[in-house]
């Protein structure tokens, strides 16, 4: 590594990706620690050797990559190679890109700079996408089968059913259609969260009123009013947030507590300090159920995590975390004092920039 110069205090070993540099004669003059980890070749076995020998790369068809690309004797207008998937000896996959450095345009190559990256992260991403597709297909199949079955039956045998029977079938179709609509909304939210395009339309939000509204919705749906305990620490600071997305967060956390927890569901709203010691609002939702196992705490906000087998896509808490973080807030989970799950999120209360 002696020939590798420090660049503005940055050493090649500080880089997260593999870095291999060959001089004008094709001899390796830099082989950083990440390159050693990715290739399994020690630095002393790489420095001073020909680039094609240190990195005997092949494409997926078994062709030798350096013979195909020919960086030193190829066209003088080329500036490098875009990233592509190649194979190291033994069949290990690696993502490789190259840059051809010339002192003057069209001149000879002075250096070839190669970047190496492992494929583990990409494979994890591909697995995640495959899991998402499988989950969506499974969740869509059931309601769509129901919708198709009931509509086909009604169309074929409309006169044979009583009004009450027709109403029951149409109500089932309506409920299944709502289920599909919710799933599509979740998928759109995930797409926006993953791409950093989740829009937050801030307005003044009365969090206490929003909590009471969600509790009333649960009691109207048949839950006993005594099951909910609401504690509001007045006065609360004025909170600027997206009201629709706050409803989504509260609805998801309360639904989880009602469905997966037991006993009383306690919702607390109080002033709090954010992680940057600024003014904020904290909302805590806890239950008296079995709680979340310690080994699962770190996975609660990941895709497809389910607290039980009682339905759901496992996407709700992932979306909740994305919404809270899009507001500049934080969310955490632990055990409540009575043993159940306790979710707590804190949002900064600052007004939008045009109000500052």
Buried (B, 14 or more C-beta within 10 A) or exposed (E): BEEBEEEEEEEBBEBEBBBBBBBBEBBBBBBBBBBBEBBEBEBEBBBEBEBBEBBBBBBEEEEEBBEEBEBBEEEEEBEBBEEBEBBBEEEEBBBBBBBBEBEEEEEEBEBBBBBBBBBEEEEEEEEBEEEBEEBBEEBBEEBBEBBEBBEEEBEEEEEEBEEEEEEEBEEBBEEBBEBBEBBEEBBEBBEBBBEEEBEBEBEEBBBBEBBBEBBEEBBEEEBEEEBBEBEBEEEBBEBBBBBEBBBBBBBBBBBBBBBBBBBBBBBBBBBBEBEEEEBBBBBBBBBBBBBBEEEBBEEBBBBBBBBEEEEBBBBBBBBBBBBBBBBBBBBBBEBBEBBBBBBBBBBBBBEEEEEE
